[in-house]
Amino acid sequence: SGWYVVYLVSIKSRLYSKTRHLLREEVILRNRGLLEHDAIAIAKCLRINHTVQYLDLTNNSIGSKGCLEIARACKDGNKVHYLNLNNTKLGYTNKNDANMFAEVLLCNNLCLTTLSLQNNNLNDTFIKHLHRAMKKNNNIKFLDLSRNTFSSSVALNQLGNIVCEGNLSQLRLAWNNLRMGARPFLSTICDNIDLVN
């Protein structure tokens, strides 16, 4: 039983070292080797501490479930304005969690203005859920969906609707397979005078 106590103390100190940054307004935990259980611990801290406004978890393997827990924490009375989940394995494991992510995070979230989901495995179904969630959130100004896997004309149509119905000032879509149906999408963007870049 002595080894178990040492193990628990070790885990507790590891989580503390990764979550002690959550006492600041700006938390940058890029390239820290964080996993799903670490994201769950960070989400618990976010539910208690409402001072974090800028959260960057780029290049960590927190997966869809970890991202979903972060989304729930950001919505629970939090003040996170900027959320960067680039290359966090969102959409690689549990597609249902990835699809729920957008709706959990964005529906009626009045604080979040910047969302970056670059280099994940987000597909056409995710875009459908994102569109549904964005109908209930006009606060997002910057959305980065570069380097994902959506490609169909249906996804392009949904993205066009997001542009027309929201208050986006920047939408990034580089390095997706957006070939089929791109012309109507581009005309939709050109018709939206509020969109730059």
Salt bridges, closest charged atoms under 4 A:
ASP38 OD2 - ARG14 NH2 3.63
ASP38 OD2 - LYS18 NZ 3.78
ASP38 OD1 - HIS37 NE2 3.50
ASP56 OD2 - ARG30 NE 2.48
GLU69 OE1 - ARG47 NH2 3.65
GLU69 OE2 - ARG72 NH1 2.85
ASP76 OD2 - ARG47 NE 3.00
GLU103 OE2 - HIS129 ND1 2.64
GLU103 OE2 - ARG132 NH1 3.11
GLU165 OE1 - HIS131 NE2 3.01
